[in-house]
Amino acid sequence: DFIDKRTPYLKAAYQARGWYPTLEPPVSDTASGEGSLGQVVTFTAVDGAEIYVTTDGTDPAESGTLSASATVTALPCTIKARAKLNDEWSPMQEVELVAPKLTGDGLIITIAGNYTSTQELAPTGDVCRVILEDAEVPGGLILKPGVAYTFEPAAGTENAIGPIVGGDTSTFVLNGEGTLSMTGADTLLTVNDLIVSNGTFAIKSTGVSVKKTPIVKVMGNLFQTGGKIDIDVSVDSAVQVYGIMLASKKMEAEFSGGELVAKVGGQNKSAAIVTDKGSSDIVFKKECKITAELSGVDSRLAFSAGEIKFAKTLVGPVVVTMPQDLTGVSEAHVFKAEKTIEINGGTFDINVPAPGSEIFAASRPDEAADEDPGIIVIKGGTFELVADDDCFNATDFIDVRDGLFYAVSLSDDVFDSNGGMDISGGTILAYTAGAGHEAFDVEPEATPMTYPSTNEHVLAISGGTIFATGGMNSAWPTTITTVEGVNIFSFANADVSAYSGKYLTLNSSPKVTAKLPAFPASTGSVLATCPGFDGANVSVGDTAPTSGSQNFHDLYIHGSSGFIIIVQ
């Protein structure tokens, strides 16, 4: 009571001596405490006095704006105000506002606007819906362990969230109409399970301090059933940068809908999707669209320590390109698995012309061991592929059972198996012009392969339609076997001047015609076969078949009413 009663007397005494302003400070309509973005704080002063305000914590007498109100554009926020009358400034009036603590009843939490500090999501239940409405939280979020969070960005909104921590035992679901984006260095999100069913999840790395660091680390499974995942690891890093990494064994990254977009660069094996432990697979199925651009050195769209599988229902298309300027770009591996790549369907349009770049590569994790062989199995799909190096490379075996292929290697082999290769079906155009290379390379390596032992280092053809060419001095498969009824037209390292850029027709029933590529040298290799072909009755011409027919990369099948397109 003494202090309260004494204050007015001391104030009057100081004012009488000129030690304290006589002009009263502005009065605020808002008390310090919790605020909200867009909130307007209004001040009033004595008649005739002007009011100056700031929202950045500076003194209004030095940098204030002449206004009787201030709008909250960020939280926390310190609003300061002074009144001015006849060159006299009043004492300071301050209003300090902070963001309300984001808590809820375990059902709904809304984040709207700009929060400059880290926000804690602390629901009381084990499930939580997080509504995002143009949220900007550079300080990131803290998740409560064990909670299943569903983030729902509102339609038409862009929501930028900083690092999210504490979620390694939580489930993270994206199911909204807008965009949730995360940009920054090192790992920005660690969760148990990641599920994207709607909306856009955009993640971008600005660099990492330790190799093999992912933007998003998933301890359990990754499922995309819809929406869009947009991954950008094109940062020019000297070490591996990963987009999304599965960090535990026997887990799965499954893409069964929506769209996957990726930009991958860097200087050392960066990748968009990675399974970093054995027995963890990457599976693409249903209507999953994939678009990617690879740059840098040894960039990968997907790398699996287990298998990569494309289900029959995959619609695609899978489109992979490189920048027009290939400076500094080399040795890409679009899909690389340490066990098996199995393709059951889909549409693949992939062009990776940078030096040393391959498209599908399957290798054993331990070259000296026979278990977990590197195998590529193709049971269907449409392939339009261009690679500088191999289009398909397996340490142990390649098995083609069906599919429609236009595959070109600019300087190496189209199909390269260090073990054996079986072709039992499909329609294959496989062309290479690389000197010393071929469409089918099944030559033995120093380490013997054992899968399958009966076809080691053998190209076995039991069906399908094939037109294949090799470069001069190529090591055309030493052993080519066929079953009864399958006959091939084949020669190696011979004069190809009569075939270069010409239309080769296999006079079977029906006849099949394909335009062979121009050979860069006078010497090369050719292999061709189709159902019903006798192995010898061929013709070569300068013009394409007529009848106004459609074709697949200058491949025609003669039907009863002209030529028909090959449909897979």
C-alpha positions as a printed NumPy array, in Angstrom:
array([[  0.   ,   0.   ,   0.   ],
       [  2.831,   2.394,   0.779],
       [  4.333,   2.041,  -2.726],
       [  0.97 ,   2.398,  -4.449],
       [  0.191,   5.583,  -2.47 ],
       [  3.682,   7.008,  -2.811],
       [  4.01 ,   6.6  ,  -6.621],
       [  1.737,   9.552,  -7.617],
       [  3.608,  11.91 ,  -5.272],
       [  7.007,  10.863,  -6.654],
       [  5.766,  11.157, -10.224],
       [  4.439,  14.685,  -9.597],
       [  7.691,  15.704,  -7.93 ],
       [  9.79 ,  14.405, -10.846],
       [  7.533,  16.136, -13.354],
       [  7.802,  19.428, -11.433],
       [ 11.592,  19.256, -11.688],
       [ 11.457,  18.205, -15.406],
       [ 12.828,  14.757, -14.68 ],
       [  9.78 ,  12.876, -16.018],
       [  7.506,  13.677, -18.965],
       [  4.257,  15.374, -18.144],
       [  2.57 ,  13.921, -21.244],
       [  0.789,  10.672, -20.369],
       [  1.634,   7.513, -22.393],
       [ -0.901,   6.146, -24.894],
       [ -3.468,   3.716, -23.573],
       [ -3.738,   0.317, -25.329],
       [ -6.946,  -1.617, -25.862],
       [ -4.949,  -4.852, -25.635],
       [ -3.069,  -6.264, -22.667],
       [  0.16 ,  -8.243, -23.014],
       [ -0.356, -11.988, -23.417],
       [ -1.497, -14.309, -26.184],
       [ -2.181, -12.758, -29.572],
       [ -3.056, -13.759, -33.096],
       [ -1.76 , -12.942, -36.545],
       [ -3.646, -10.069, -38.152],
       [ -4.779,  -8.758, -34.783],
       [ -4.997,  -4.928, -34.595],
       [ -3.812,  -3.219, -31.396],
       [ -5.213,   0.314, -30.976],
       [ -3.873,   3.162, -28.833],
       [ -5.477,   6.396, -27.569],
       [ -3.816,   9.523, -26.177],
       [ -4.767,  12.925, -24.762],
       [ -6.442,  15.318, -27.149],
       [ -4.094,  16.796, -29.673],
       [ -1.259,  14.314, -29.126],
       [  0.149,  12.236, -31.969],
       [  0.872,   8.523, -31.517],
       [  3.935,   6.758, -32.93 ],
       [  4.248,   2.961, -32.913],
       [  6.758,   0.217, -33.752],
       [  6.352,  -3.562, -33.988],
       [ 10.022,  -4.556, -34.063],
       [ 10.899,  -3.597, -30.501],
       [ 12.611,  -0.296, -31.361],
       [ 11.842,   3.063, -29.747],
       [  8.998,   4.905, -31.53 ],
       [ 10.704,   8.227, -30.786],
       [ 13.524,   7.116, -33.088],
       [ 11.89 ,   4.946, -35.767],
       [  8.18 ,   4.941, -35.108],
       [  5.31 ,   5.221, -37.585],
       [  2.658,   7.874, -37.062],
       [ -0.384,   5.706, -36.384],
       [ -2.872,   4.993, -33.625],
       [ -2.773,   1.229, -34.286],
       [ -0.441,  -1.631, -35.168],
       [ -1.154,  -4.935, -36.904],
       [  0.417,  -8.168, -35.664],
       [  2.285,  -9.829, -38.552],
       [  4.443, -12.255, -36.575],
       [  4.451, -13.894, -33.169],
       [  5.988, -13.266, -30.715],
       [  5.658,  -9.502, -31.233],
       [  6.572,  -6.463, -29.114],
       [  4.542,  -3.35 , -29.926],
       [  5.808,  -0.047, -28.516],
       [  3.972,   3.288, -28.576],
       [  4.678,   6.881, -27.506],
       [  2.549,  10.007, -27.64 ],
       [  4.003,  13.306, -28.862],
       [  2.675,  16.798, -28.189],
       [  4.537,  20.021, -28.962],
       [  7.922,  18.297, -29.178],
       [  7.372,  16.482, -25.912],
       [  7.44 ,  12.667, -25.907],
       [  5.48 ,  10.596, -23.456],
       [  6.825,   7.576, -21.606],
       [  6.791,   4.234, -23.477],
       [  3.749,   1.981, -23.618],
       [  4.537,  -1.667, -24.444],
       [  2.346,  -4.599, -25.427],
       [  4.045,  -7.98 , -25.686],
       [  2.126, -10.679, -27.546],
       [  3.029, -14.348, -27.949],
       [  1.47 , -17.13 , -30.   ],
       [ -1.106, -19.157, -28.153],
       [  0.185, -22.572, -27.172],
       [ -0.954, -25.04 , -29.787],
       [ -2.848, -27.539, -27.71 ],
       [ -6.078, -29.346, -28.287],
       [ -8.296, -32.127, -27.138],
       [ -6.505, -34.701, -29.256],
       [ -8.759, -34.015, -32.224],
       [ -7.966, -30.733, -34.004],
       [ -5.15 , -28.167, -33.863],
       [ -5.095, -25.251, -36.296],
       [ -1.912, -23.46 , -37.341],
       [ -2.566, -20.275, -39.319],
       [ -0.138, -17.533, -40.272],
       [  3.425, -16.834, -39.176],
       [  4.947, -18.266, -36.013],
       [  8.592, -17.316, -35.661],
       [  9.302, -19.631, -32.735],
       [  9.146, -23.412, -32.427],
       [  5.648, -24.669, -31.699],
       [  4.771, -27.74 , -29.656],
       [  1.884, -29.931, -30.765],
       [  0.698, -31.464, -27.509],
       [ -2.693, -33.11 , -27.896],
       [ -4.102, -35.019, -24.973],
       [ -5.094, -38.014, -27.095],
       [ -3.158, -40.414, -29.325],
       [ -4.56 , -39.018, -32.599],
       [ -4.461, -35.44 , -33.814],
       [ -5.609, -33.517, -36.895],
       [ -3.413, -30.515, -37.704],
       [ -5.129, -27.957, -39.955],
       [ -2.667, -25.747, -41.863],
       [ -3.873, -22.412, -43.213],
       [ -0.974, -20.559, -44.868],
       [  1.153, -21.494, -41.891],
       [  4.766, -20.403, -41.733],
       [  6.706, -21.897, -38.845],
       [ 10.441, -21.604, -39.59 ],
       [ 11.239, -22.677, -36.051],
       [  9.523, -25.977, -36.709],
       [  7.299, -28.217, -34.632],
       [  7.716, -30.571, -31.696],
       [  5.6  , -33.708, -31.894],
       [  4.406, -35.78 , -28.998],
       [  5.779, -39.357, -29.142],
       [  3.323, -42.086, -29.982],
       [  0.715, -39.809, -31.563],
       [ -0.718, -40.33 , -35.06 ],
       [ -0.722, -36.849, -36.649],
       [ -2.72 , -36.081, -39.784],
       [ -1.599, -32.818, -41.398],
       [ -4.284, -31.21 , -43.537],
       [ -3.088, -28.208, -45.557],
       [ -6.159, -26.247, -46.61 ],
       [ -6.981, -25.971, -50.319],
       [ -4.894, -23.388, -52.13 ],
       [ -2.554, -22.774, -49.189],
       [  1.236, -22.886, -49.055],
       [  2.533, -23.989, -45.674],
       [  6.25 , -23.815, -44.828],
       [  7.322, -25.764, -41.764],
       [ 10.809, -25.931, -40.24 ],
       [ 12.36 , -29.026, -38.638],
       [  9.882, -31.376, -36.976],
       [ 11.336, -33.25 , -34.002],
       [ 10.135, -35.875, -31.562],
       [  8.261, -37.918, -34.114],
       [ 10.405, -41.057, -34.371],
       [  7.6  , -43.059, -32.706],
       [  4.786, -41.071, -34.312],
       [  2.837, -41.535, -37.532],
       [  2.865, -38.643, -40.003],
       [ -0.036, -38.516, -42.479],
       [ -0.54 , -35.854, -45.162],
       [ -4.163, -35.653, -46.256],
       [ -5.178, -32.185, -47.435],
       [ -5.737, -30.042, -50.505],
       [ -2.775, -27.665, -50.162],
       [  1.022, -27.878, -49.857],
       [  3.25 , -28.651, -46.887],
       [  6.868, -27.776, -47.669],
       [ 10.074, -28.314, -45.717],
       [ 13.392, -26.759, -46.753],
       [ 16.675, -26.788, -44.893],
       [ 19.932, -28.532, -44.065],
       [ 20.352, -32.055, -42.667],
       [ 17.351, -34.08 , -41.481],
       [ 14.127, -32.087, -41.157],
       [ 11.722, -34.881, -40.184],
       [ 12.076, -38.231, -38.454],
       [  8.918, -40.328, -38.082],
       [  7.912, -43.917, -37.619],
       [  5.5  , -44.222, -40.573],
       [  5.021, -41.668, -43.358],
       [  1.757, -41.753, -45.327],
       [  0.867, -39.343, -48.154],
       [ -2.713, -39.728, -49.375],
       [ -3.596, -36.221, -50.621],
       [ -2.019, -32.789, -50.99 ],
       [  1.6  , -31.953, -51.839],
       [  4.554, -32.848, -49.628],
       [  7.506, -30.801, -50.917],
       [ 10.945, -31.328, -49.366],
       [ 14.195, -29.645, -50.383],
       [ 17.731, -30.019, -49.05 ],
       [ 20.096, -27.068, -48.79 ],
       [ 22.992, -29.299, -47.804],
       [ 24.154, -31.889, -45.272],
       [ 27.085, -32.114, -42.894],
       [ 27.372, -35.924, -42.924],
       [ 27.08 , -38.245, -45.924],
       [ 23.92 , -40.327, -46.419],
       [ 21.844, -37.78 , -44.514],
       [ 18.157, -37.764, -45.567],
       [ 15.715, -34.868, -45.509],
       [ 13.106, -37.279, -44.149],
       [ 14.055, -40.341, -42.112],
       [ 11.403, -43.052, -41.806],
       [ 11.884, -45.679, -39.119],
       [  8.926, -47.773, -40.298],
       [  7.14 , -47.796, -43.651],
       [  6.483, -45.216, -46.364],
       [  3.151, -45.321, -48.194],
       [  1.986, -42.979, -50.947],
       [ -1.617, -43.645, -51.949],
       [ -2.314, -40.269, -53.595],
       [ -1.263, -36.658, -53.627],
       [  2.216, -35.563, -54.64 ],
       [  5.672, -36.065, -53.153],
       [  8.115, -33.469, -54.513],
       [ 11.758, -34.171, -53.598],
       [ 14.627, -31.798, -54.405],
       [ 18.128, -33.012, -53.575],
       [ 19.792, -31.185, -56.444],
       [ 22.04 , -29.237, -54.049],
       [ 25.677, -29.353, -55.183],
       [ 26.936, -31.428, -52.275],
       [ 30.217, -33.323, -52.089],
       [ 28.57 , -36.14 , -50.12 ],
       [ 25.39 , -38.191, -50.544],
       [ 22.129, -36.398, -49.882],
       [ 18.953, -38.475, -49.627],
       [ 15.371, -37.348, -50.014],
       [ 13.396, -39.967, -48.069],
       [ 15.247, -42.862, -46.435],
       [ 13.87 , -46.001, -44.832],
       [ 16.322, -46.602, -41.991],
       [ 15.163, -49.972, -40.629],
       [ 15.232, -53.548, -41.881],
       [ 12.289, -55.406, -43.421],
       [ 10.303, -52.241, -44.13 ],
       [  8.746, -51.088, -47.387],
       [  8.389, -47.955, -49.459],
       [  5.173, -48.441, -51.422],
       [  3.887, -46.04 , -54.074],
       [  0.345, -47.012, -55.047],
       [ -1.079, -43.72 , -56.311],
       [ -0.427, -40.04 , -56.85 ],
       [  2.713, -38.495, -58.255],
       [  6.393, -38.675, -57.333],
       [  8.559, -35.793, -58.585],
       [ 12.301, -35.638, -57.973],
       [ 15.371, -33.561, -58.754],
       [ 18.619, -35.268, -57.853],
       [ 22.103, -33.761, -58.176],
       [ 25.231, -33.478, -56.096],
       [ 28.599, -35.09 , -56.526],
       [ 28.348, -38.48 , -54.858],
       [ 25.425, -40.934, -55.159],
       [ 22.583, -38.713, -54.005],
       [ 19.129, -40.272, -54.291],
       [ 15.459, -39.351, -53.967],
       [ 14.191, -42.603, -52.393],
       [ 16.475, -44.941, -50.425],
       [ 16.135, -48.075, -48.338],
       [ 19.33 , -48.178, -46.313],
       [ 18.996, -51.598, -44.69 ],
       [ 18.779, -55.106, -46.137],
       [ 15.393, -56.675, -46.924],
       [ 13.686, -53.283, -47.265],
       [ 12.002, -52.963, -50.65 ],
       [ 10.694, -50.223, -52.944],
       [  7.412, -51.083, -54.666],
       [  5.607, -49.08 , -57.363],
       [  2.07 , -50.117, -58.225],
       [ -1.385, -48.987, -59.327],
       [ -1.556, -45.506, -60.879],
       [  1.739, -44.024, -59.784],
       [  3.223, -41.278, -61.972],
       [  6.957, -40.61 , -61.685],
       [  8.863, -37.632, -63.099],
       [ 12.538, -37.002, -62.37 ],
       [ 15.571, -35.044, -63.51 ],
       [ 19.003, -36.427, -62.662],
       [ 22.158, -34.32 , -62.591],
       [ 25.474, -34.485, -60.767],
       [ 27.559, -37.629, -60.338],
       [ 25.974, -41.08 , -59.854],
       [ 22.524, -39.656, -59.164],
       [ 19.797, -42.177, -58.349],
       [ 16.04 , -41.847, -58.486],
       [ 15.606, -44.926, -56.304],
       [ 18.187, -47.064, -54.497],
       [ 17.117, -50.181, -52.606],
       [ 19.179, -52.345, -50.299],
       [ 16.505, -54.946, -51.043],
       [ 14.319, -55.214, -54.147],
       [ 12.679, -52.764, -56.525],
       [  9.387, -53.965, -57.934],
       [  6.977, -52.5  , -60.47 ],
       [  3.557, -54.114, -60.213],
       [  1.537, -55.004, -63.299],
       [ -1.041, -52.342, -62.493],
       [  1.524, -49.53 , -62.647],
       [  0.24 , -47.051, -65.226],
       [  2.954, -44.426, -65.007],
       [  4.35 , -42.925, -67.017],
       [  7.825, -43.043, -65.526],
       [  9.647, -40.124, -67.153],
       [ 13.311, -39.475, -66.342],
       [ 15.495, -36.881, -68.071],
       [ 18.729, -34.97 , -67.65 ],
       [ 19.436, -31.245, -68.083],
       [ 20.334, -30.134, -71.581],
       [ 23.75 , -29.015, -70.362],
       [ 25.478, -32.203, -69.205],
       [ 28.53 , -30.449, -67.767],
       [ 29.444, -32.223, -64.541],
       [ 26.795, -34.911, -65.039],
       [ 27.817, -38.576, -65.195],
       [ 27.226, -42.166, -64.108],
       [ 23.57 , -41.949, -63.122],
       [ 21.775, -45.11 , -61.988],
       [ 18.063, -44.432, -62.296],
       [ 16.853, -47.549, -60.476],
       [ 19.472, -49.492, -58.521],
       [ 18.841, -52.502, -56.279],
       [ 21.206, -54.749, -54.363],
       [ 19.034, -57.775, -55.058],
       [ 16.253, -58.027, -57.646],
       [ 14.458, -55.633, -59.954],
       [ 11.113, -57.045, -61.052],
       [  9.032, -55.22 , -63.66 ],
       [  5.501, -56.459, -64.301],
       [  4.117, -53.469, -66.192],
       [  4.116, -49.73 , -66.642],
       [  5.275, -47.161, -69.16 ],
       [  8.901, -46.022, -69.015],
       [ 10.272, -43.031, -70.935],
       [ 13.849, -42.557, -69.735],
       [ 16.676, -40.603, -71.381],
       [ 20.013, -40.438, -69.519],
       [ 22.732, -39.593, -72.07 ],
       [ 25.417, -38.428, -69.61 ],
       [ 28.653, -40.487, -69.654],
       [ 28.46 , -43.796, -67.801],
       [ 24.723, -43.556, -67.03 ],
       [ 22.613, -46.703, -66.595],
       [ 18.863, -47.163, -66.123],
       [ 18.095, -50.473, -64.35 ],
       [ 20.939, -51.998, -62.313],
       [ 20.713, -55.042, -60.02 ],
       [ 23.755, -56.212, -58.101],
       [ 24.61 , -58.536, -55.256],
       [ 25.433, -56.704, -51.99 ],
       [ 28.377, -59.09 , -51.607],
       [ 30.072, -59.919, -54.892],
       [ 31.79 , -62.967, -53.368],
       [ 28.57 , -64.563, -52.078],
       [ 26.018, -66.554, -54.033],
       [ 23.   , -65.59 , -51.921],
       [ 20.901, -62.547, -52.838],
       [ 21.864, -62.57 , -56.539],
       [ 21.439, -59.483, -58.685],
       [ 18.593, -60.324, -61.07 ],
       [ 16.345, -58.363, -63.428],
       [ 13.012, -59.995, -64.268],
       [ 10.738, -58.32 , -66.841],
       [  7.2  , -59.639, -67.266],
       [  5.624, -56.682, -69.06 ],
       [  5.66 , -52.965, -69.711],
       [  6.47 , -50.484, -72.454],
       [ 10.034, -49.173, -72.513],
       [ 11.474, -46.252, -74.474],
       [ 15.001, -45.979, -73.135],
       [ 18.195, -44.156, -74.054],
       [ 21.301, -44.518, -71.898],
       [ 24.951, -43.765, -72.453],
       [ 25.894, -46.996, -70.673],
       [ 23.686, -50.059, -70.114],
       [ 19.908, -49.88 , -70.172],
       [ 19.755, -53.083, -68.096],
       [ 22.659, -54.396, -65.992],
       [ 22.618, -57.402, -63.657],
       [ 25.47 , -59.147, -61.885],
       [ 23.771, -62.544, -62.208],
       [ 20.844, -62.888, -64.585],
       [ 18.346, -61.103, -66.842],
       [ 15.002, -62.77 , -67.562],
       [ 12.741, -61.167, -70.207],
       [  9.318, -62.795, -70.457],
       [  7.227, -60.044, -72.031],
       [  7.198, -56.323, -72.789],
       [  7.619, -53.826, -75.585],
       [ 11.14 , -52.384, -75.799],
       [ 12.905, -49.629, -77.664],
       [ 16.255, -49.511, -75.865],
       [ 19.37 , -47.716, -77.078],
       [ 22.843, -47.564, -75.596],
       [ 24.952, -44.695, -76.908],
       [ 28.31 , -46.226, -76.048],
       [ 27.899, -49.553, -74.206],
       [ 25.552, -52.561, -73.987],
       [ 21.753, -52.546, -73.951],
       [ 21.312, -55.708, -71.849],
       [ 24.394, -56.609, -69.788],
       [ 24.344, -59.742, -67.642],
       [ 27.472, -61.049, -65.983],
       [ 25.732, -64.411, -65.768],
       [ 23.135, -65.469, -68.318],
       [ 20.023, -64.143, -70.048],
       [ 16.708, -65.704, -71.053],
       [ 14.251, -64.225, -73.56 ],
       [ 10.965, -66.106, -73.68 ],
       [  8.654, -63.368, -74.975],
       [  8.151, -59.704, -75.681],
       [  9.056, -57.424, -78.555],
       [ 12.567, -56.02 , -78.34 ],
       [ 14.38 , -53.357, -80.334],
       [ 17.869, -53.175, -78.821],
       [ 20.477, -51.047, -80.534],
       [ 24.002, -49.98 , -79.651],
       [ 26.662, -48.317, -81.711],
       [ 29.426, -48.461, -79.113],
       [ 32.6  , -49.97 , -80.474],
       [ 33.219, -53.337, -78.826],
       [ 29.711, -53.449, -77.336],
       [ 26.502, -55.263, -78.126],
       [ 22.777, -55.416, -77.572],
       [ 23.128, -58.559, -75.424],
       [ 26.268, -58.964, -73.323],
       [ 26.401, -62.259, -71.425],
       [ 30.134, -62.665, -71.383],
       [ 31.666, -64.286, -68.266],
       [ 33.328, -62.159, -65.617],
       [ 36.161, -63.052, -63.259],
       [ 33.718, -64.016, -60.488],
       [ 31.568, -66.996, -61.548],
       [ 27.83 , -66.547, -61.185],
       [ 25.485, -69.365, -60.21 ],
       [ 21.954, -68.188, -61.076],
       [ 20.632, -70.121, -62.868],
       [ 23.488, -72.557, -63.282],
       [ 22.061, -74.1  , -66.459],
       [ 22.215, -70.836, -68.419],
       [ 25.433, -69.318, -67.125],
       [ 26.937, -66.989, -69.752],
       [ 24.346, -68.093, -72.323],
       [ 21.759, -66.053, -74.218],
       [ 18.778, -68.395, -74.384],
       [ 15.941, -67.414, -76.74 ],
       [ 12.685, -69.345, -76.555],
       [ 10.247, -66.753, -77.909],
       [  9.566, -63.141, -78.721],
       [ 10.323, -60.718, -81.542],
       [ 13.843, -59.267, -81.548],
       [ 15.797, -56.811, -83.679],
       [ 19.222, -56.098, -82.197],
       [ 22.453, -54.536, -83.393],
       [ 25.994, -54.286, -82.021],
       [ 29.045, -52.213, -82.751],
       [ 32.166, -53.262, -84.585],
       [ 34.531, -55.716, -82.881],
       [ 31.842, -56.531, -80.342],
       [ 32.045, -59.669, -78.232],
       [ 28.684, -60.923, -79.513],
       [ 27.332, -63.59 , -77.161],
       [ 29.597, -66.6  , -77.38 ],
       [ 26.7  , -68.994, -76.913],
       [ 23.161, -68.408, -78.21 ],
       [ 20.669, -71.216, -77.702],
       [ 17.131, -71.573, -78.996],
       [ 14.304, -74.042, -78.539],
       [ 12.639, -75.981, -81.347],
       [ 10.648, -73.674, -83.584],
       [ 12.661, -70.557, -82.762],
       [ 15.111, -69.532, -85.48 ],
       [ 17.379, -66.501, -85.601],
       [ 19.024, -64.428, -88.298],
       [ 22.396, -63.444, -86.859],
       [ 25.926, -62.437, -87.763],
       [ 28.729, -60.798, -85.799],
       [ 31.533, -58.391, -86.746],
       [ 30.717, -58.489, -90.433],
       [ 30.08 , -55.962, -93.17 ],
       [ 26.858, -54.124, -92.313],
       [ 26.827, -51.598, -95.149],
       [ 23.845, -53.364, -96.744],
       [ 21.851, -53.054, -93.482],
       [ 22.831, -49.63 , -92.133],
       [ 19.693, -47.482, -91.877],
       [ 17.717, -50.042, -93.919],
       [ 14.374, -51.793, -93.372],
       [ 14.961, -55.437, -92.483],
       [ 11.953, -57.731, -93.037],
       [ 11.613, -61.212, -91.589],
       [  9.416, -63.029, -94.065],
       [  7.442, -65.013, -91.526],
       [  3.693, -65.246, -91.169],
       [  2.909, -62.532, -90.42 ],
       [  5.95 , -60.683, -91.71 ],
       [  7.781, -58.292, -89.384],
       [  9.734, -55.226, -90.517],
       [ 12.086, -52.974, -88.549],
       [ 14.302, -50.097, -89.565],
       [ 17.818, -50.773, -88.31 ],
       [ 19.858, -47.815, -87.06 ],
       [ 22.713, -46.402, -89.068],
       [ 25.971, -48.105, -88.121],
       [ 28.869, -45.742, -87.35 ],
       [ 31.348, -48.126, -88.983],
       [ 31.31 , -50.651, -91.798],
       [ 31.557, -53.559, -89.354],
       [ 28.843, -54.552, -86.897],
       [ 26.5  , -57.25 , -85.634],
       [ 22.812, -58.06 , -86.189],
       [ 20.376, -60.452, -84.512],
       [ 16.705, -60.82 , -85.465],
       [ 13.903, -63.282, -84.837],
       [ 10.111, -63.476, -84.595],
       [  7.46 , -66.187, -84.25 ],
       [  7.228, -68.349, -87.366],
       [ 10.532, -67.155, -88.825],
       [ 12.622, -69.848, -90.591],
       [ 15.959, -68.177, -89.86 ],
       [ 16.873, -67.409, -93.476],
       [ 14.081, -65.746, -95.476],
       [ 14.85 , -62.029, -95.04 ],
       [ 14.714, -58.993, -97.295],
       [ 16.235, -55.519, -97.029],
       [ 14.73 , -52.332, -98.412],
       [ 15.076, -48.554, -98.43 ],
       [ 11.47 , -47.554, -97.759],
       [  9.057, -47.977, -94.895],
       [  5.95 , -50.126, -95.289],
       [  3.004, -48.164, -96.623],
       [ -0.751, -48.385, -95.969],
       [ -0.701, -45.406, -93.613],
       [  0.116, -47.669, -90.735],
       [  1.255, -46.662, -87.283],
       [  4.464, -48.049, -85.878],
       [  6.574, -48.352, -82.763],
       [  9.98 , -46.806, -83.51 ],
       [  9.835, -48.094, -87.107],
       [  8.747, -51.596, -86.145],
       [  5.848, -53.033, -88.166],
       [  3.858, -56.25 , -88.078],
       [  2.085, -57.068, -91.306],
       [ -1.598, -57.67 , -90.608],
       [ -4.457, -58.698, -92.839],
       [ -5.382, -55.038, -93.381],
       [ -1.993, -53.458, -93.754],
       [  0.315, -53.055, -90.804],
       [ -0.735, -52.935, -87.197],
       [  0.931, -51.221, -84.282],
       [  2.392, -53.481, -81.642],
       [  0.345, -52.987, -78.491],
       [  1.568, -54.152, -75.096]])
